[in-house]
Amino acid sequence: MSKTVLITGASRGIGRAIAITFAKAGYQLVITCQKSEDKLLSLKQELEHNFHVDILTSIGDVASHTYMEQLFSQIEKRFSGVDVLINNAGISHIGLLSDMTIEEWNRIVNTNLTSVFSSCKFAIPHMVHRKAGKIINISSIWGISGASCEVAYSACKGGVNAFTKALAKELAPSNIQVNAIACGVIDTEMNACFSEEERSALTEEIPAGRFGLPEEVAALALQLCTENDYLTGQIITLDGGWL
């Protein structure tokens, strides 16, 4: 039987690349996004045509625990559960902490961290029942080192990293592996805010001499799901040697 993967934030960037990579590998897909329904449906059609896999799409806000509960209810009816969970959805916030409102803080925390709690909570029972499963959290190097003017984002990703390590220990007896990919600068729309001059200066700081590609994150995610069940609780840095 084909395995099922849930990818949050799949309409573009890293999430889209992960969806393509897993569809190519023969996985059934559940892909979500909050607003870009046209892009998500276009991706669904593309993957169904190219790889002939079963795909469920869902539009909603991962920051909402109620939405996540409803999503997993749909998943259970369609696929029984998920074998692989990839928490990719996230938002950034750039600015001084002193200028940040409590509403902005709550929004980024709920989207980047609470959503990981919600998805894991609902995915775990099926995985425990099967004594198998993979959870991959897409994190950031800022969760390791922190970034000026991105305090809230850094705090959330640091939380995701600690969450990953703790949950891995909790689920290891059930043969469920939990790992995180701490991305450096990946060439996605999230980093489109940089000017050409800023991109050039940033590239010079990266030993590899370039931004990472979404496809490289996707390839690592698939590798974590297909090889080495002894690897768990790890924060794997993918940053071209930047940190």
C-alpha positions in Angstrom: 0.0 0.0 0.0 1.1 3.5 -0.7 2.1 5.7 2.2 0.5 9.0 2.9 2.3 12.3 3.6 0.8 15.5 4.9 2.6 18.6 3.9 1.5 22.0 5.3 2.1 25.2 3.4 2.5 23.3 0.1 1.3 25.8 -2.5 4.8 27.3 -3.1 8.5 27.3 -2.1 9.8 24.5 0.0 6.4 22.9 0.6 5.7 22.7 -3.2 9.1 21.1 -3.8 8.5 18.6 -1.1 5.1 17.7 -2.6 6.6 17.1 -6.0 9.4 15.0 -4.6 7.1 12.8 -2.5 4.6 12.4 -5.3 7.4 11.3 -7.6 8.3 8.7 -5.0 4.8 7.3 -5.1 3.3 8.8 -1.9 -0.4 9.7 -1.5 -0.5 13.4 -0.6 -2.4 15.7 1.7 -1.4 19.3 0.8 -2.6 22.4 2.5 -2.3 26.2 2.3 -4.1 29.2 3.8 -4.9 31.5 0.8 -3.4 30.3 -2.5 -6.1 27.9 -3.5 -5.5 28.4 -7.2 -1.8 27.5 -6.8 -2.7 24.5 -4.6 -5.2 23.1 -7.1 -2.8 23.7 -10.0 -0.2 21.7 -8.1 -2.7 18.9 -7.4 -3.6 18.6 -11.1 0.1 18.7 -12.1 1.0 15.9 -9.7 -2.0 13.7 -10.5 -1.2 14.0 -14.2 2.5 13.4 -13.9 2.6 10.8 -11.1 -0.9 9.3 -10.9 -1.1 9.6 -7.1 -4.1 10.2 -4.8 -4.2 13.8 -3.5 -6.3 15.5 -0.9 -6.2 19.3 -0.8 -7.3 21.6 2.1 -7.5 25.3 2.5 -7.3 26.6 6.1 -5.2 28.3 8.8 -2.8 25.9 10.5 -2.7 28.4 13.4 -6.2 27.2 14.2 -6.4 24.1 16.4 -10.0 23.6 15.3 -9.0 23.6 11.6 -6.3 21.1 12.2 -8.7 18.8 14.0 -11.1 19.0 11.1 -8.3 18.4 8.6 -7.3 15.2 10.3 -10.9 14.0 10.4 -10.9 14.3 6.6 -7.6 12.5 6.4 -8.9 9.6 8.5 -11.9 9.2 6.3 -9.8 9.3 3.1 -6.5 7.6 4.1 -7.0 6.3 7.7 -4.1 8.6 8.8 -0.7 9.8 7.8 2.5 7.9 7.7 4.6 11.0 7.3 4.0 14.5 8.7 5.9 17.4 7.3 5.3 20.7 9.2 6.4 23.3 6.7 3.9 26.1 7.0 5.3 29.2 8.5 5.4 33.0 8.4 8.2 35.5 9.1 8.1 38.9 10.8 10.9 41.4 10.4 11.1 44.4 12.8 12.2 45.5 16.2 10.7 43.6 19.1 9.7 46.9 20.8 7.6 47.7 17.7 5.8 44.4 17.7 2.2 44.1 18.8 0.9 41.3 20.9 -1.4 40.4 18.0 1.6 40.0 15.7 3.4 38.0 18.3 0.5 35.6 18.9 0.0 35.2 15.1 3.6 34.1 14.4 3.7 31.9 17.5 0.4 30.2 16.6 1.4 29.7 13.0 5.0 28.6 13.4 4.9 26.7 16.7 1.3 25.9 17.9 0.5 24.4 14.5 3.3 21.9 15.0 1.7 20.9 18.3 -1.7 20.5 16.7 -0.6 18.5 13.7 1.6 16.2 15.8 -1.2 15.7 18.4 -3.6 14.5 15.7 -1.0 12.5 13.6 0.5 10.5 16.4 -2.3 8.1 17.4 -2.3 6.5 13.9 1.5 6.3 13.9 1.6 4.7 17.4 -1.1 2.2 16.3 1.0 1.2 13.3 4.3 1.3 15.3 5.8 3.4 12.5 5.9 7.0 11.3 8.0 10.0 10.4 7.7 13.6 11.5 9.8 16.3 9.9 9.7 19.9 11.1 11.0 22.5 8.7 12.9 24.9 10.9 15.6 27.5 10.5 19.2 28.3 11.5 17.7 31.3 13.4 16.2 28.8 15.8 19.8 27.9 16.6 21.6 31.2 16.6 18.9 33.8 16.7 18.5 36.8 14.3 18.3 40.5 15.0 15.0 41.9 14.0 13.5 38.4 13.8 13.2 37.7 17.5 9.7 36.2 17.4 10.6 34.0 14.4 13.8 32.9 16.0 11.9 32.1 19.2 9.4 30.0 17.4 12.0 28.0 15.4 14.0 27.5 18.6 10.8 26.1 20.1 10.4 23.9 17.1 13.9 22.5 17.6 13.4 21.8 21.3 9.9 20.3 20.5 11.6 18.0 17.9 14.2 16.7 20.4 11.7 16.1 23.2 9.0 14.5 21.0 11.7 12.2 19.4 12.5 10.8 22.8 8.8 10.3 23.6 8.0 8.5 20.4 11.2 6.4 19.8 9.7 3.4 21.7 6.9 3.4 19.1 9.4 3.4 16.2 8.4 6.9 15.2 11.3 9.2 14.1 11.1 13.0 14.6 13.7 15.3 13.0 14.0 18.9 11.9 15.7 20.5 9.0 17.2 23.9 10.0 17.3 25.8 6.7 19.7 28.6 5.9 18.8 31.0 3.1 16.6 29.1 0.6 15.7 30.7 -2.7 12.0 31.1 -2.1 9.4 33.9 -2.2 9.9 34.4 1.6 13.3 35.8 0.7 12.1 37.8 -2.2 12.3 40.9 0.0 16.1 41.2 -0.5 17.3 43.6 -3.1 20.0 42.5 -5.6 22.6 44.2 -3.6 21.5 42.5 -0.4 21.3 39.1 -2.1 24.9 39.6 -3.4 26.2 40.6 0.1 24.4 37.6 1.7 25.7 35.2 -0.9 29.3 36.3 -0.1 28.7 35.3 3.6 27.7 31.8 2.7 30.7 29.5 2.2 28.9 27.5 -0.5 28.5 30.8 -2.5 24.8 30.5 -3.2 21.3 30.3 -1.8 20.0 26.8 -1.2 17.2 25.4 -3.4 13.8 24.2 -2.3 14.5 20.9 -4.1 17.5 20.3 -1.9 15.3 20.6 1.2 12.8 18.3 -0.4 15.5 15.7 -1.2 16.7 15.7 2.4 13.1 15.3 3.7 12.6 12.3 1.5 15.9 10.8 2.6 14.9 11.2 6.2 11.7 9.2 5.5 13.3 6.4 3.6 16.6 5.7 5.3 18.0 5.1 8.7 15.3 4.5 11.3 17.9 5.0 14.1 18.2 8.7 13.2 15.9 10.7 15.4 15.8 13.8 17.5 18.2 15.6 15.2 18.3 19.2 14.0 20.0 18.9 10.7 21.4 22.2 9.4 21.1 22.8 5.7 22.8 26.1 5.1 25.8 25.8 2.8 28.2 26.0 5.8 26.9 29.5 6.9 26.7 28.8 10.6 
